[in-house]
């Protein structure tokens, strides 16, 4: 196992103080190292697996809203809590 870890690519990131403090808190609570916690997070975000039964829901929506209208509603709800920078 040590041989594999020695050949792994490394990643350096820069965090603001507030984010670094939050990271330290969750890392400490997890009992993992920073590196292990971040690596596990990245791995979980890159998984291609879908939850069991996910595709069984296809065609199950009975509402009259289009997907676009649903996304607009979701985005409006998010905007109530957090204003985001406009992308041009």
N, C-alpha and C positions, 0 to 999 in steps of 0.2 A: 504494500500500500504506500509506503514512504516513497518508493521510486516513482509511482504515478503522481503523487503530490508535488514532487520536485520538478516535474515536467509540465505542470499546469501553468497556463498563462496568468499573468497578474493584471489587476485593474486598479488604477488609482482614481479616486473621485474627490471632488472638493465640495464641502458642505458648509452652509452658513451655521453660525453658533446654535441657533434655535433647533435646526434640523439635527445637528450633531448631538445635541443634548437629548432629544427625543429618541434618536437611534441608540444612544448609550443606555437609556432607560429600558427600552424593549429588549435590547441585547442582554442586559443584566438579568432581566426577568426570565428570559428564555434559557439562561444557563449555557448559551453558546458563545463562541468567540464572535467578534464583529464580522470577520471574514466568512465564517461558516453561516452566520445568520443572513448576510447579504447574498452569498452564493445560493443558499436554499431559496431565498425570495426570487432570485433571478430564474433559477430552475423551474420553480412553480409557475412563474409568469410565462415561461416559454413552452410549457407543455401543450401538446396538441390534442389532448384528450378532452372529450365532452362528457358532462355528467350523464350517468345512466338514465335513459328515458328521455334525453334531451330532444332527439329527433322524433320521438313519438308525439311531441306537441305540434309538429308541423300541421297546419290546417285546422288547429283546434280553436283558434281565435274566432269568436262569434260577434265581436263588436263591429260597429260601422266605421270606426276610425281607420284610416290608412296607416301603413307603417310610418310614413312621413309625418302625419299628424301626431302619432304617438311620440315620436322622437322630439317634435316641437314641444309637446307637453312636458316631457322629461327635462328637456333643456331649460324651459321656463322655470320649472321647479328648482333646478340646480342654481339658476341665476338668482333666485330669491335669497340664497345663502351665500353666494360667492360671485362677485363680479369678475369677469375674466377680461384679459386684454384682447382687443379685436385683432384678428389676423387679416391683413390686407392681401 
